[in-house]
Amino acid sequence: MGYIQAIVLGIVQGATEFLPVSSSGHLHIVPLLFGWNQQPLPFDIFVHAGTLTAVLIFFWPDVCKYTKGLFTGIKRLFKQEQHNKDTKIAYKILVSFLPAAILGYLFESRIEILINSPKIISYFFLVTATLLIIANVLKGKKNITSIKWLDALFIGFAQAIALIPGISRSGASITAGRLVGLSRKSSAKFSFLIAIPAIMGGMTYSIYKTVIGDFVLFLGPYLVGFVVAAVIGWLSLKLFFSILERAGFEPYIVYLVVLFVLLQFLL
């Protein structure tokens, strides 16, 4: 893998991991459009580590608050004391991660079949556009503290659907959040918070699958991909919340529909 490919794919990962347009779909479509071989698994791990770094930095106060709530809750559990709201939210974030972990493990081979079909991926971009249309028209006003256990599980199952390339993780989970009554901003924030254990879990599993001898640290293009994905990921988070306040999900809906049409001619 060369530096140009690493930079391009780092930008793609950073820009699309958090914008509701499906990073996995783009990471499989872009190499095809440029005539590149699919990037090796270690590179995917590096760029996902980059976007994980971005979301941790962007939501650092919340990460600290809910991590503290998690460990405080464990202590209170042994003392049989009542949990506070931060602990409850931390637990609900973990509950939301479980469906993706279980379904990803059970259906990995079938998902990989879809990955090899760019035409099918292009149709799932339309599915994401449809989800965003739903999210755009709903009128929920609740905040994160109002999320119930079943709501968290429902949002987690929506996130798991995004294991299919072309379906946006954030798009699916934000739509689920809107369906249970969350405001646009709250559903987006909860979506990105539950992305943290999801990305960490996916990276851990990918590392487990990778032969250690093939996981070459300090390889230039991999590190370039990591840095680019982290920087672009942080910028895309700022861009997302800025656009969300002014235009909702409409720009992403238009982008996905146009992308689908273009891919019908290019693939």
N, C-alpha and C positions, 0 to 999 in steps of 0.2 A: 504494500500500500504506500502511495506517495503522499507528500505533504499537501498537495492541492486537493486530493480526494479527502484527506483527513480534515482539512479546513472546511471544505464544502459540507461534508457530513456532520461535522461539529456544529456548523451553523444550522443545518437542517434539524438536528436533534435539539439544540438549544431553543430554536424558534418554535418548534412544533410540539415539544413535550408538554408545554403548559397552555399554548393556544389550542382551542378545541378543534383541531383539524387532523389529529392522529399522527403521532410521531412514528409509530411502527410502520404505518402505511407509507409514509414519505421515505423512510429509510430503506424500504424495499423497492419503491418506484424510482427514486432518484438515480441509483446505480444503473438501473435498466435504461433510463433515458440517456445517460452519458456513456453507455457501453462498458461500464466497469464490472468487475467481478464483485459478488456480494462480499461485504466487509467481514473479516474474521470475528468470531465471538469475543475474543479479548478486547477488540476495539469497541464493540458495543458496550462492554462492561465499563470501559474508560469513559465513553461519552455519557453513559447513564450516571456514572459517578460525578461527572461534571454538572449535570442538571440537578442531581441530588444536592450537591454543594450549593447551587444557586437557590434552591427552594429553602434549604436550611438557613442560609444567610438572610433571605428575604423575610422569612417568618421566624427569625431567631427569638424574639421576645415570646411568641406563642409556643415555640418549641421548648424553651426553657420552662415556661409556665406549666405546660401539660406534662412534660417529663417529670417535673417536681411533683405535680399532682398524681402521676402514676405511682411514684415511689412512696409518696405520703399515703396513698390509698392502700398500698401493700402493708405498711406499718399499721394503719388503722384497722385493716382486716384482721390482723392477729390480735389487736386490742379490742376487737368487736365494737369499734366506734363508727359513727355515721360518716359517709364520704361527703366531701365538699363538691361544688359544681365542677372545678377543674379536674378532679379525679374522675368524675363521671364522664366528662368529655374525653379524657385520655383513654378510658376503657372503651368508649364508643368508637374512637378512632381505630383501636386495635380490632374491635368486632367487625368494623367495615373492611378490614384487610383480609379477614378469614375466607370469604367467598372466592376472591381472586387466587389466594394461595391454594385452596382445595381444587377449584376447577382448573387452574393452570396445570397442576400436577396430573389430574385425571385425563385432561383432553389435549395435552401438549402435542402429541403426534398428529392429531386431527387438525390442530391449528397450523402446524408446520406444512400440511398439505395446502391449506389456503394461501400460505405465504408464497408458494411457488406459482400462484395464479394471479398475475397483476390485473387481469380483467375483473376477477372477482373482487380484488381489493378496491378497484375503482368504484364498484357498486356499493361497497360499504362506506365510501365517502358520502354517497347520497343518504345512506342511513344516518350518518352523523349529522348531515344537514337537516334532516327531518327531526332529529332529536333537538337540535338547536332551535328550530322553529317552535317546537313545543315549549322549550324553556323560555323563549322570548315572549310568548303570549300569556304565560301564567303570571298570576299577580300575588304570589306569596310575600309575606312581610315578616316572618318569624326569623329569629337569630339562632346562632349555634346552640345556645343554652337550652333551647326548646326542643332539641332533637331527642326523640325517644329511642329506646333500644331497637324496636322494630324498624324505625326510620333508618337508623344506622346500618342495620342489616340489609335493608332494601337498597340503600345507596351503595353498599358494598357489592351487592349482586350486580348493580348497574356498572360499577367499576370493572367487575370481572368480565362483563361482555366485551370490554375493550381489549381483551386478550386477542380478539380477532383483528388483524391488521386492517386499517381503514376506518375502524370505529374509534373515535377519540375517547381516551380515558376520562379526561376532564369534561368533555361534552356529555358523556353518558352519566357521570356522577353528578354533574351540575343539574342536568335535567331531572334526575331522580330527586335531588334536593329541592328543586322547584315543585315537583309533584307532591312532596310532603309538606309544602307550605313555606319553605325558606325564601328569603329575599334573594335577589340576584347576587349581591355581594356576599351574603352569608353562605349561600350554596357554593359559590366559587371558592371562598376561603376554606370551607370544610373539605371540598374536593381536593384542594392542594395540600391540606394537612394530612389527609388519608393517603395522598400520593407518596408521602415520606416512607412509611413502612412498606408500601407496595413496591417502590423502586428499590429499597434496601433488600426486600425479600427476593425480588427478581435478580438483582445483582448477586446475592449470595448463592442462589440456585445456579446461576450461570457459571460462577466461579467453581462451584462443586462439579459441574459437568465438564469443565475445561481441564484438560491434562495440564498439570502444573508445569511441565517442561515447555509447553507451548505458550504459557502466560509470561511473556518477556517484559519485565519491568524496564522502565527508562528508555523504551523504544520511542524514538523521536515522534513519528506521526501519531502514536497513541496519546502521548502527553499533549501534543498540539490539539488533538481532538478533545481531550479533557478540558483544557483551558478555554478553547473556543466555545464548547458546549456550556460551560459554567457562566462565562460572560454573557453570551447571547441568551441563555436561559434566564438570568437575572433581569436582563433588559426586556425580555418578552413578558415576564411577570408584571413589570411596571407598565408596559404597553397594554397588556390585557386589562388590568384594572382601570386604566385611563379610558380605553375604548368602551369598557363595560358601562361606565358611568354615562357616557355620551351617546353611544349608539347600540347598546345591548349586544346581541349576538348576530345581528344582520350582516356585518362585514364578513363573518366566517361562513355564514350560510351561502352568500354570493360566491365567495372564494371556492367552497367545496363543490358547488354546482358547476362553476366554470371549469374547475379542475377535472371533474368527471367528464365533461364534454370534450375537453382537450385530450384526455387520456384515451377516449374512444378512437381518436384519429392517430394518436402517436404510438399506441401499443399494438 
